[in-house]
């Protein structure tokens, strides 16, 4: 979460380098959510892992949380309607 927002100005290059180092150290589970940013953290994870993931697809696990109602860049509630779940997945 803090790689995309919440604790000051994020440094994208540093965040990607940190994610790559985590993989090198054997960390293989990464948690994100559409509300982190919003949407920025999932984009960051995708960017960081796009090349790595091809070679380690069976070794890296990504969990994401969804079901939020996001308006004008802010979470305004929840939305777990089936059509919204399909949309965000």
C-alpha positions in Angstrom: 0.0 0.0 0.0 2.7 2.5 1.0 4.4 2.0 -2.4 1.5 3.8 -4.1 0.0 6.2 -1.5 -0.6 7.0 2.1 2.8 7.7 3.5 4.2 10.6 1.5 5.2 10.8 -2.1 5.9 7.3 -3.6 9.1 6.6 -5.4 8.1 4.3 -8.3 11.7 3.2 -9.2 12.5 2.4 -5.6 9.2 0.5 -5.1 10.0 -1.6 -8.2 13.5 -2.3 -7.0 12.2 -3.3 -3.6 9.7 -5.7 -5.2 12.5 -7.3 -7.3 14.7 -7.6 -4.3 11.9 -9.3 -2.4 11.6 -11.9 -5.1 15.4 -12.5 -5.0 15.1 -13.0 -1.2 12.5 -15.6 -1.7 9.3 -13.7 -0.9 6.6 -14.9 -3.2 3.3 -13.6 -1.8 2.2 -10.0 -2.5 -1.0 -8.4 -1.4 -2.6 -5.4 -3.1 -6.0 -3.8 -3.5 -7.8 -1.7 -6.0 -8.3 1.0 -3.4 -4.5 1.5 -2.9 -4.0 4.5 -5.0 -6.7 3.9 -6.1 -5.7 1.4 -8.8 -2.0 2.6 -8.6 -0.7 -0.3 -6.5 -2.1 -3.0 -8.8 -0.6 -1.1 -11.8 2.8 -0.9 -10.0 2.7 -4.7 -9.2 2.0 -5.4 -12.9 4.8 -3.2 -14.1 7.3 -4.6 -11.6 6.5 -8.2 -12.3 5.7 -8.2 -16.0 9.1 -9.7 -17.0 9.8 -11.6 -13.8 6.4 -13.2 -13.8 6.9 -14.9 -17.2 9.8 -16.9 -15.7 8.4 -17.5 -12.2 4.6 -17.7 -12.9 4.2 -20.8 -10.8 6.3 -19.3 -7.9 4.7 -15.9 -7.4 1.3 -15.4 -5.8 -0.6 -12.1 -5.9 -3.7 -11.4 -3.8 -5.9 -8.4 -4.5 -8.9 -7.1 -2.7 -11.8 -5.5 -4.5 -15.4 -4.6 -3.9 -15.0 -1.0 -3.2 -17.0 1.9 -4.6 -14.4 4.5 -5.8 -15.5 7.9 -7.0 -13.3 10.8 -8.0 -10.2 8.9 -6.7 -11.7 8.1 -3.3 -13.3 5.2 -1.7 -16.9 6.1 -1.0 -18.3 2.8 0.1 -18.4 -0.9 -1.0 -19.8 -2.5 -4.1 -19.8 -6.3 -4.1 -22.6 -6.7 -6.7 -21.9 -9.6 -9.1 -21.6 -7.2 -12.0 -19.1 -5.1 -10.2 -17.1 -8.2 -9.2 -17.0 -9.2 -12.9 -15.9 -5.7 -13.9 -13.0 -5.4 -11.5 -11.8 -9.0 -12.0 
